[in-house]
Amino acid sequence: MWQIALLVLIVANLSLLVNIARLRESWIRIVLYDTLAIAIFTILTLYQSDKGNNFITTNTGRLYTLNKFAPNTNLYIDRGYRLLKVPKELSGTTLIQTANDDKKTNQENLFSFTVDKGIGAKVYFIFDGRINGAKRPWWLHQVKLEKLTDSLTSTDKDARYLIYSHTIQGDHETIHFGGNNPYVNDRHNKGFGARYSMYMVAVQGVDAQQIITTNDAKDINSLSITLVDGPDSVLLTKRLAMHQNWLVKENDNSLDRFDFSTFPIKKLKSTLFYNANLRRCDISGVDSISGSAFNSSNLKEGEFSRSGFYDVNFYNSYLGGANFNNATLKNCSFAGSDLRGAIFTNVKFRNVDLYSANLAGVVFEPDSIPNIQSIAFAYNLDSLTYRTNPGALIKLKERLKSAGFSGAAAKVTAAIQRRKHQLDTNWVSSTIDYLLFDITCAYGLSPIQPLILLLVLIYAFYRIYLFLFFSNMLEVEIEHEAETEKGEFATVKDTLHPGRLLFLSLITSFSIGFGPYNINDWAKKLLKEEYTIRQRGYTRILIGIQNLMSLYLFSLTALVLLGDLFN
């Protein structure tokens, strides 16, 4: 986006070479106005940018939060311990507040995040020396660490912290974090007792927005351990290995596929799949799955239709294109999961958690609505879609709005309008709808965007007028009343220059109002003198076009900010 804007600006300035004499006279003003325009555009763009969610989902189902590393900040999301003395390397960094209740975990992939455009940034691992003094957690083989000598203290008085740092080497580097225990085997961890705490993480050198907190489940199988635990773990582990062979053969329709219709098991209870590659599996043949989990697993294009899921977790899993048609989901969690393109038609949702789930392209036509407090914090709500019936999305929008999640409700509104646009078979009306409402304000999702476009329009027409002026094709005169030497007032023609042309574009765009309520008149009263603009020929047509476009964008801004235009 910035590269295109810069290219347009360079081309626009090169076009002024048609009149080098005027360019020598005016280049300082042109550069000044260009700089001012870039500054205003940057500020408004940052104002309307989406800051994203400030939490990280984990395979224990807890939500770690992002905060500022500073004295008096809480160490954990579930304890009152606070930071006291903070080393200078950590001061002001982004703190990931973990959960102290996760201190006994020893899994390989507890959570992960990606640092975007963060080459040279540092990730700090802050361990409790009471458990990690002699040996660091076993999963840290993936990163190169440097030990810090400065001390950190907190209100957890018995804690002594060991701080290590890792420097980000890639432009889009993902780091996986495991459990707190130093050994993979539980029997080696029994001697530590209970008087120790969970580790913390801090990131230096990047903004919180550069820490992508959704887990990229496409990378989960780069980890080394796949775990299946439960009453039928031996059979399921064997079938999982056969499924890997079937995936290699791709279209071979052998019995190696992980297909429950070929299993002797019809009910799955208390079973954990961790880091399992179950892509294109078929679980539609099972009667019910209860008390189980598919954590950090690849379930892309899985078939889950007509099955019953009760107390099942899909923490941080990849379920792109999965089919849940006619399924029942009760007390289930998809926290942190990637559900892009998944199908939820005729699904019965009962207390289903979708915190931080990626819902881009999800076909949403369930019989009931999932947990409102969690889906409000899902990603890409504006990309939800439906096949033929928008009823579920309309109900979701109304429920979100009544619960106070107006931002999430606006995203669902945009999703409904975009699907209507896709279903419109008349390309003329469809194109007009897209140009007038999606590009301009994203169907109300970006209420400040029409104002940004209005300012861009003012600058764009200023550059057009500037080119016409340098080409001696601008047919416009700007006059004002001035006092003569005799004390009389006379009409004086202004000498045209870039400042006058920017004034022309501003006045034209704000010639908006009715009767005494006219923005143009109000703006003119801020000036020392009364100006009159006279235009002829094609310049008059150009000014008329700018005025109409500005009127539309200004009206759209007012309607979106003050009303509920798309409801």
C-alpha positions in Angstrom: 0.0 0.0 0.0 2.7 2.4 1.0 4.8 1.4 -2.0 2.0 2.2 -4.4 1.3 5.6 -2.7 5.0 6.5 -2.9 5.1 5.5 -6.6 2.1 7.6 -7.4 3.6 10.6 -5.6 6.9 10.2 -7.5 5.0 10.0 -10.9 2.9 13.0 -9.9 6.0 15.1 -9.1 7.8 14.0 -12.3 4.8 15.2 -14.3 5.4 18.7 -13.1 8.6 18.8 -15.2 6.5 20.1 -18.0 7.1 23.5 -16.6 10.5 23.7 -15.0 10.4 27.5 -14.4 7.2 27.2 -12.2 8.7 24.1 -10.5 11.7 26.2 -9.4 9.4 28.8 -7.9 7.0 26.4 -6.2 9.0 23.2 -5.1 9.3 24.2 -1.4 5.5 24.6 -1.1 4.9 21.4 -3.0 7.2 19.4 -0.7 5.7 21.0 2.4 2.1 20.1 1.4 3.2 16.5 0.4 4.8 16.1 3.9 1.7 17.4 5.6 -0.6 15.1 3.6 1.5 12.0 4.4 1.5 12.9 8.1 -2.3 13.3 8.3 -2.9 10.1 6.3 -0.5 8.1 8.6 -2.2 9.4 11.8 -5.7 8.6 10.5 -4.7 5.1 9.2 -3.1 4.3 12.6 -6.3 5.5 14.4 -8.6 3.1 12.5 -6.2 0.1 12.5 -7.4 -3.0 14.3 -5.2 -3.5 17.4 -6.3 -7.2 17.7 -6.9 -9.3 20.7 -4.4 -9.1 23.6 -4.3 -12.7 24.7 -2.7 -16.0 23.7 -4.6 -19.3 23.8 -2.9 -22.4 25.3 -3.4 -26.1 25.3 -4.6 -26.0 28.8 -7.5 -23.8 27.8 -6.2 -20.7 29.7 -5.8 -17.3 28.1 -2.5 -15.7 28.7 -2.6 -11.9 28.4 -0.2 -9.3 27.0 0.9 -6.5 29.3 3.7 -4.0 29.8 6.7 -5.2 31.7 7.0 -2.6 34.5 7.0 -2.4 38.3 3.7 -3.2 40.0 2.5 -5.3 37.0 1.1 -8.7 37.9 3.3 -11.6 37.0 0.4 -14.1 36.3 -3.2 -14.0 35.3 -4.2 -16.1 38.3 -2.0 -14.8 41.1 -1.4 -11.5 42.9 2.4 -11.6 42.7 3.7 -8.2 41.3 7.0 -7.1 39.8 9.3 -5.0 42.0 12.8 -4.5 40.6 12.9 -4.7 36.7 16.2 -5.1 34.8 16.8 -2.3 32.2 16.7 -4.9 29.4 13.1 -5.9 30.3 11.7 -2.5 31.2 8.9 -1.5 28.8 8.9 -4.8 26.9 5.8 -6.8 26.2 5.1 -9.2 29.1 3.2 -12.4 28.4 1.4 -13.1 31.7 1.2 -16.9 32.0 -0.9 -18.9 34.5 0.7 -20.2 37.6 -1.7 -23.1 37.6 0.2 -24.3 34.5 3.4 -24.7 36.5 3.3 -28.5 36.6 2.8 -29.0 32.8 5.5 -30.7 30.9 4.0 -30.9 27.4 6.0 -29.9 24.3 3.6 -27.3 22.8 1.8 -25.4 25.5 1.5 -22.3 23.4 3.2 -20.4 20.5 3.3 -17.1 18.9 4.9 -15.5 15.8 6.9 -12.3 15.8 6.2 -10.5 12.5 8.9 -8.3 11.0 11.0 -8.7 14.1 14.5 -9.4 13.0 16.8 -8.4 15.9 14.0 -8.5 18.5 14.6 -10.4 21.7 12.5 -13.0 23.4 13.2 -13.4 27.2 12.5 -16.6 29.0 12.2 -16.0 32.8 12.3 -19.2 34.8 11.9 -19.9 38.5 15.3 -21.1 39.7 13.6 -23.3 42.4 12.7 -25.8 39.6 14.8 -24.8 36.7 18.1 -23.9 38.4 20.0 -27.1 37.5 18.3 -27.9 34.2 16.2 -25.8 31.8 13.0 -27.2 30.4 13.7 -30.0 27.9 11.9 -28.3 25.0 14.3 -25.3 24.8 16.5 -27.2 22.3 14.8 -25.2 19.5 16.3 -21.8 20.5 19.8 -20.4 21.2 19.9 -18.7 24.6 22.0 -16.1 26.3 22.0 -15.7 30.0 21.4 -12.3 31.6 23.2 -11.2 34.8 20.9 -8.4 36.0 18.4 -9.4 38.7 14.6 -9.4 38.8 12.6 -9.3 42.0 8.9 -9.7 42.7 6.5 -10.0 45.7 6.9 -13.8 45.3 9.7 -13.4 47.8 11.2 -17.0 47.7 11.5 -16.9 43.9 14.9 -16.4 42.3 14.7 -15.9 38.6 17.0 -17.1 35.8 16.6 -15.0 32.7 17.7 -16.1 29.2 17.3 -14.3 25.9 16.9 -15.5 22.3 17.4 -13.1 19.3 14.9 -13.4 16.5 16.6 -14.3 13.2 13.7 -14.5 10.8 11.3 -12.0 9.4 8.3 -14.1 10.5 9.6 -16.4 13.2 7.4 -18.7 15.3 8.5 -19.9 18.7 6.8 -22.8 20.5 6.7 -22.9 24.3 6.4 -26.1 26.3 5.7 -26.9 29.9 7.4 -25.6 33.0 9.0 -28.8 34.2 12.6 -29.5 33.2 12.0 -33.2 32.3 9.7 -34.7 29.8 9.0 -37.7 32.1 6.8 -37.0 35.1 8.7 -39.4 37.4 11.8 -37.1 37.2 9.7 -34.1 38.3 8.3 -35.5 41.6 11.1 -34.2 43.8 10.4 -30.5 43.3 7.4 -30.2 45.6 4.9 -27.4 45.1 6.9 -24.3 46.1 7.8 -23.0 42.7 6.2 -20.9 40.0 5.5 -20.9 36.3 7.9 -19.2 33.9 7.1 -15.8 32.2 8.0 -14.5 28.7 8.9 -11.0 27.6 9.4 -9.6 24.0 11.7 -6.6 23.4 12.0 -4.6 20.2 8.5 -5.0 18.7 5.1 -3.7 19.4 2.4 -5.9 20.8 0.6 -5.8 17.4 3.6 -7.6 15.9 3.1 -10.6 18.2 0.7 -12.7 16.3 -1.1 -14.6 19.0 -3.1 -17.1 17.0 -1.4 -20.4 16.8 -0.4 -21.5 13.3 -1.6 -25.0 13.4 -0.1 -25.7 10.0 3.3 -25.9 11.7 2.3 -28.2 14.6 3.6 -31.3 13.0 7.1 -29.9 12.9 7.2 -30.9 16.6 8.6 -34.2 17.5 6.0 -35.9 19.7 2.6 -37.2 18.8 0.6 -38.4 21.8 -2.5 -40.6 22.0 -3.7 -41.3 25.5 -6.9 -43.1 26.7 -8.7 -46.4 27.1 -8.2 -47.4 23.4 -4.8 -45.6 22.9 -3.0 -48.8 21.5 -5.6 -49.2 18.7 -5.8 -45.5 18.0 -2.0 -45.1 17.8 -1.8 -48.0 15.4 -4.6 -46.5 13.2 -3.0 -43.1 13.4 0.3 -44.6 12.0 -1.7 -46.3 9.2 -3.4 -42.9 8.4 0.0 -41.3 7.9 0.7 -43.9 5.2 -2.7 -43.2 3.6 -2.0 -39.5 3.5 1.3 -40.2 1.7 -0.6 -42.2 -1.0 -3.2 -39.3 -1.1 -6.1 -40.7 -3.2 -5.6 -44.3 -2.4 -9.0 -45.4 -1.0 -7.5 -48.1 1.2 -8.7 -49.1 4.7 -5.6 -47.3 6.1 -7.6 -44.1 6.5 -8.5 -42.9 10.0 -12.2 -43.7 9.5 -14.4 -44.6 12.5 -16.9 -46.5 10.3 -14.2 -49.2 10.0 -13.3 -49.2 13.7 -14.8 -51.5 16.4 -15.1 -48.4 18.6 -18.4 -46.5 18.4 -18.0 -44.3 21.4 -14.8 -42.4 22.3 -14.3 -41.5 25.9 -11.5 -39.7 27.9 -9.1 -39.8 25.0 -6.4 -37.2 24.2 -4.9 -36.6 20.8 -1.9 -34.3 21.0 0.0 -33.0 17.9 -1.7 -35.7 15.8 -1.9 -35.5 12.0 -5.6 -36.4 11.3 -5.9 -34.5 8.1 -8.9 -35.7 6.1 -10.0 -38.1 8.8 -13.6 -39.4 9.0 -15.1 -39.4 12.5 -18.7 -39.2 11.3 -19.1 -43.0 12.0 -18.7 -42.6 15.8 -21.9 -42.3 18.0 -20.4 -39.9 20.5 -17.1 -38.4 21.7 -17.0 -37.3 25.3 -14.4 -36.0 27.8 -11.7 -36.0 25.1 -9.3 -33.5 23.4 -7.8 -32.9 20.0 -5.1 -30.4 21.0 -2.6 -28.8 18.6 -3.7 -31.4 16.0 -4.1 -31.1 12.2 -7.8 -31.9 11.4 -7.9 -30.2 8.1 -10.8 -31.3 5.9 -11.9 -33.7 8.6 -15.4 -35.2 8.4 -17.3 -34.7 11.7 -20.9 -34.6 10.5 -23.8 -36.2 12.5 -21.5 -36.9 15.4 -22.0 -35.9 19.1 -19.2 -34.0 20.9 -19.6 -33.6 24.6 -16.9 -31.9 26.8 -14.4 -32.1 23.9 -11.5 -29.6 23.4 -9.9 -28.6 20.1 -7.3 -26.2 21.6 -5.0 -24.6 19.0 -5.9 -27.2 16.3 -6.2 -26.7 12.5 -9.7 -27.5 11.3 -9.6 -25.7 7.9 -12.5 -27.0 5.8 -13.7 -29.4 8.4 -17.4 -30.5 8.1 -19.6 -30.3 11.2 -22.9 -30.6 9.4 -25.7 -31.9 11.7 -23.2 -32.3 14.6 -24.0 -31.7 18.2 -21.4 -29.7 20.2 -21.9 -29.4 24.0 -19.4 -27.9 26.4 -16.7 -27.9 23.7 -13.9 -25.4 23.1 -12.2 -24.3 19.9 -10.0 -21.7 21.7 -7.2 -20.7 19.4 -8.2 -23.0 16.6 -7.9 -22.3 12.9 -11.4 -22.9 11.5 -11.0 -21.3 8.1 -13.6 -22.6 5.7 -15.2 -25.0 8.2 -18.8 -25.9 7.7 -21.3 -25.4 10.6 -24.7 -26.1 9.1 -27.6 -27.4 11.2 -25.2 -27.7 14.2 -26.5 -27.7 17.7 -24.3 -25.4 19.8 -24.5 -25.7 23.6 -22.0 -23.7 25.5 -19.3 -23.7 22.8 -16.1 -21.6 23.3 -14.6 -19.8 20.3 -12.2 -17.5 22.0 -9.5 -16.4 19.5 -10.6 -18.9 16.9 -10.0 -18.0 13.2 -13.5 -17.9 11.6 -12.5 -16.7 8.1 -14.8 -18.2 5.5 -16.7 -20.3 8.0 -20.1 -21.4 6.7 -22.3 -20.4 9.7 -25.8 -21.8 9.6 -26.2 -23.5 13.0 -29.5 -24.3 14.7 -28.3 -22.4 17.8 -25.7 -19.8 18.7 -22.4 -20.5 20.5 -21.2 -18.7 23.6 -21.6 -15.0 22.9 -18.9 -13.9 25.4 -16.3 -16.0 23.5 -17.3 -15.6 19.8 -17.1 -11.8 20.3 -13.3 -12.3 20.6 -12.9 -14.6 17.6 -10.9 -13.5 14.6 -12.3 -12.6 11.2 -16.0 -12.3 12.1 -16.4 -10.1 9.1 -15.5 -13.1 6.9 -18.2 -15.4 8.1 -20.6 -16.5 5.4 -23.7 -18.6 4.7 -25.0 -20.6 1.8 -28.6 -19.6 1.5 -30.0 -18.6 4.9 -28.6 -15.6 6.8 -30.9 -16.2 9.8 -28.2 -17.5 12.1 -25.8 -14.6 11.3 -28.7 -12.1 11.9 -29.4 -13.7 15.2 -25.7 -13.7 16.1 -25.5 -10.0 15.2 -28.5 -9.1 17.4 -27.2 -11.2 20.3 -23.8 -9.6 20.1 -25.3 -6.1 20.0 -27.6 -6.7 23.0 -24.7 -8.1 25.0 -22.7 -4.9 24.4 -20.2 -6.2 21.8 -21.0 -3.5 19.2 -17.7 -3.9 17.4 -18.2 -7.6 16.9 -21.8 -7.0 15.8 -20.5 -4.6 13.2 -18.2 -7.3 11.8 -21.1 -9.7 11.5 -23.2 -7.0 9.8 -20.3 -6.6 7.2 -20.2 -10.4 6.7 -24.0 -10.5 5.9 -23.8 -7.6 3.5 -20.8 -9.1 1.7 -22.5 -12.4 1.2 -25.6 -10.6 -0.2 -23.3 -8.9 -2.6 -21.8 -12.3 -3.7 -25.3 -13.7 -4.2 -26.4 -10.7 -6.4 -26.6 -12.0 -10.0 -26.9 -8.5 -11.4 -23.3 -7.4 -11.9 -24.3 -3.8 -12.3 -26.0 -3.4 -8.9 -23.4 -5.7 -7.4 -20.5 -3.5 -8.6 -22.2 -0.3 -7.5 -22.9 -1.8 -4.1 -19.2 -2.8 -3.8 -17.9 0.6 -4.8 -20.3 2.6 -2.7 -20.3 0.7 0.5 -17.6 -2.0 0.8 -14.6 0.0 -0.5 -15.7 3.2 1.2 -16.6 2.0 4.7 -16.6 -1.9 4.6 -20.4 -1.8 5.3 -19.9 0.2 8.4 -17.0 -1.7 9.8 -14.6 1.2 9.2 -16.6 4.3 10.0 -13.6 6.6 9.7 -12.6 5.3 6.3 -14.9 7.6 4.3 -13.3 10.6 6.0 -9.8 9.3 5.1 -11.0 8.9 1.5 -12.4 12.4 1.6 -8.9 13.8 2.6 -7.3 11.6 0.0 -9.7 13.0 -2.5 -8.8 16.6 -1.6 -5.2 15.9 -2.0 -5.7 14.0 -5.3 -7.7 16.8 -6.9 -5.1 19.3 -5.6 -2.5 17.3 -7.6 -4.7 17.3 -10.7 -5.2 21.1 -10.4 -1.5 21.5 -9.9 -0.7 19.5 -13.1 -3.2 21.5 -15.1 -1.7 24.7 -13.7 1.8 23.7 -14.7 0.4 22.7 -18.2 -1.3 26.1 -18.6 -4.7 24.3 -18.9 -6.3 25.3 -15.6 -9.3 27.7 -16.3 -9.9 29.1 -12.8 -9.6 32.5 -11.2 -9.5 33.3 -7.5 -10.5 36.8 -6.4 -10.7 38.7 -3.2 -11.7 42.2 -2.0 -8.6 44.3 -1.1 -8.2 47.9 0.1 -6.5 50.2 -2.4 -4.1 53.1 -1.6 -7.1 55.5 -1.7 -8.9 53.6 1.0 -11.4 52.0 -1.3 -12.1 48.3 -1.8 -11.6 46.7 -5.2 -11.6 43.2 -6.6 -8.1 41.7 -6.9 -7.1 38.6 -8.8 -4.8 36.3 -6.9 -1.6 35.0 -8.4 -2.1 31.2 -8.6 0.5 29.0 -6.8 0.3 25.5 -5.0 -1.1 27.0 -1.9 -4.0 28.6 -3.8 -4.7 25.3 -5.6 -4.8 23.4 -2.3 -7.2 26.1 -1.0 -9.3 25.5 -4.2 -9.5 21.8 -3.5 -10.4 22.3 0.2 -13.2 24.8 -0.6 -14.6 22.6 -3.3 -14.7 19.5 -1.1 -16.4 21.4 1.8 -19.1 23.1 -0.3 -21.6 21.0 1.6 -24.7 22.1 3.4 -28.2 23.4 3.2 -29.3 27.1 3.6 -27.4 28.8 6.5 -25.8 25.4 7.5 -23.0 25.4 5.0 -19.5 24.1 5.9 -18.0 26.1 3.0 -19.4 29.4 4.4 -18.1 28.5 7.9 -14.6 27.7 6.5 -14.4 31.0 4.6 -15.1 33.0 7.8 -11.9 31.6 9.2 -10.0 33.6 6.5 -9.0 37.2 6.7 -10.6 38.1 3.4 -13.6 37.0 1.3 -12.6 34.9 -1.7 -14.5 34.3 -4.9 -13.7 31.4 -7.2 -14.5 31.5 -10.9 -14.1 28.5 -13.1 -14.7 27.8 -16.8 -14.7 25.0 -19.3 -13.5 21.5 -18.2 -12.2 22.8 -14.9 -15.7 23.7 -13.9 -16.8 20.1 -14.7 -13.8 18.7 -12.7 -14.7 20.8 -9.7 -18.4 19.7 -9.9 -17.3 16.0 -9.9 -15.1 16.6 -6.8 -17.9 18.4 -5.1 -20.4 15.5 -5.7 -17.9 12.8 -4.5 -17.0 14.8 -1.4 -20.7 15.3 -0.6 -21.2 11.5 -0.7 -18.2 10.6 1.4 -19.0 13.3 4.0 -22.7 12.1 4.2 -21.6 8.5 4.5 -19.2 9.3 7.3 -22.0 11.1 9.3 -24.5 8.3 8.7 -22.1 5.5 9.7 -20.9 7.3 12.8 -24.2 8.6 14.0 -26.6 5.9 12.8 -27.0 2.2 12.1 -27.0 2.5 8.3 -26.6 -1.2 7.4 -29.2 -2.6 9.8 
